[in-house]
């Protein structure tokens, strides 16, 4: 039952371990909070379908910034709330063009690729 104490061991023996450890208390069940609400999940499904149709249109085939094939939808006024599905503020861009717009917000506003989110049109 007793084993030679080793400085790497936390307890010197099995009875010492039982004596000095706290019993595990059953924690009450806490449900996990969903990362996406049910309402937003429905919006995201609709967005996915609308996005595919939007990018398949011939006028949206080429990125206006790089001239490469489009892969992304840029939201000029953001994606919050109903703006996620509002196609008036969508622009089809390549990944590189989208990165350029996100990295250069002043240039993007000057050239119409981003709009102020606080003002209403």
BAMI-104499 format. One record per residue (C-alpha): residue number from 1; residue in one letter; y, x, z. Coordinates in steps of 0.02 Angstrom, whole numbers. Layout:
<pts>
pos_code_yy_xx_zz
NUM_A_Y_X_Z
...
</pts>
This chain:
<pts>
pos_code_yy_xx_zz
1_X_0_0_0
2_X_121_138_43
3_X_161_262_-93
4_X_253_425_-83
5_X_442_395_-94
6_X_516_453_-257
7_X_704_465_-275
8_X_690_375_-442
9_X_611_221_-363
10_X_723_87_-293
11_X_603_42_-150
12_X_485_153_-50
13_X_341_27_-46
14_X_288_-147_-101
15_X_325_-227_70
16_X_495_-145_72
17_X_530_-218_-100
18_X_478_-394_-43
19_X_582_-378_114
20_X_740_-321_24
21_X_743_-430_-131
22_X_822_-602_-137
23_X_714_-745_-198
24_X_763_-817_-365
25_X_851_-984_-348
26_X_822_-1112_-483
27_X_985_-1130_-575
28_X_1034_-1306_-628
29_X_1018_-1337_-815
30_X_1182_-1310_-906
31_X_1185_-1369_-1085
32_X_1257_-1245_-1209
33_X_1423_-1289_-1285
34_X_1406_-1308_-1473
35_X_1510_-1181_-1569
36_X_1558_-1316_-1695
37_X_1595_-1498_-1654
38_X_1502_-1636_-1745
39_X_1662_-1689_-1832
40_X_1696_-1510_-1891
41_X_1515_-1491_-1948
42_X_1538_-1641_-2063
43_X_1700_-1567_-2129
44_X_1615_-1400_-2162
45_X_1476_-1484_-2261
46_X_1605_-1576_-2366
47_X_1705_-1415_-2388
48_X_1551_-1322_-2449
49_X_1519_-1453_-2584
50_X_1703_-1464_-2635
51_X_1719_-1274_-2638
52_X_1575_-1257_-2762
53_X_1650_-1388_-2879
54_X_1823_-1307_-2863
55_X_1759_-1132_-2907
56_X_1656_-1199_-3054
57_X_1811_-1266_-3144
58_X_1857_-1160_-3297
59_X_2038_-1136_-3240
60_X_1974_-1060_-3077
61_X_1852_-937_-3156
62_X_1969_-785_-3154
63_X_2066_-716_-3006
64_X_2255_-719_-3043
65_X_2281_-558_-2943
66_X_2139_-444_-3001
67_X_2075_-533_-3157
68_X_1898_-525_-3090
69_X_1778_-673_-3068
70_X_1823_-784_-2920
71_X_1713_-795_-2767
72_X_1830_-859_-2629
73_X_1944_-1004_-2595
74_X_2108_-955_-2512
75_X_2196_-1089_-2410
76_X_2383_-1067_-2434
77_X_2428_-1162_-2275
78_X_2274_-1121_-2171
79_X_2113_-1213_-2131
80_X_2159_-1308_-1973
81_X_2120_-1494_-1966
82_X_2136_-1589_-2129
83_X_2202_-1435_-2221
84_X_2022_-1374_-2237
85_X_1987_-1506_-2369
86_X_2163_-1522_-2445
87_X_2141_-1450_-2620
88_X_2329_-1449_-2653
89_X_2336_-1287_-2553
90_X_2181_-1202_-2622
91_X_2184_-1048_-2735
92_X_2030_-971_-2814
93_X_2028_-782_-2788
94_X_1908_-637_-2800
95_X_1855_-554_-2637
96_X_1972_-408_-2672
97_X_2117_-523_-2714
98_X_2086_-624_-2556
99_X_2085_-466_-2451
100_X_2249_-412_-2533
101_X_2331_-579_-2493
102_X_2272_-573_-2312
103_X_2326_-391_-2289
104_X_2499_-417_-2368
105_X_2570_-580_-2298
106_X_2751_-546_-2350
107_X_2700_-512_-2530
108_X_2586_-666_-2528
109_X_2729_-779_-2470
110_X_2849_-705_-2599
111_X_2722_-737_-2739
112_X_2666_-910_-2682
113_X_2493_-865_-2620
114_X_2535_-914_-2440
115_X_2645_-1051_-2371
116_X_2725_-1075_-2201
117_X_2605_-1173_-2092
118_X_2739_-1251_-1983
119_X_2845_-1337_-2115
120_X_2796_-1498_-2202
121_X_2817_-1523_-2387
</pts>
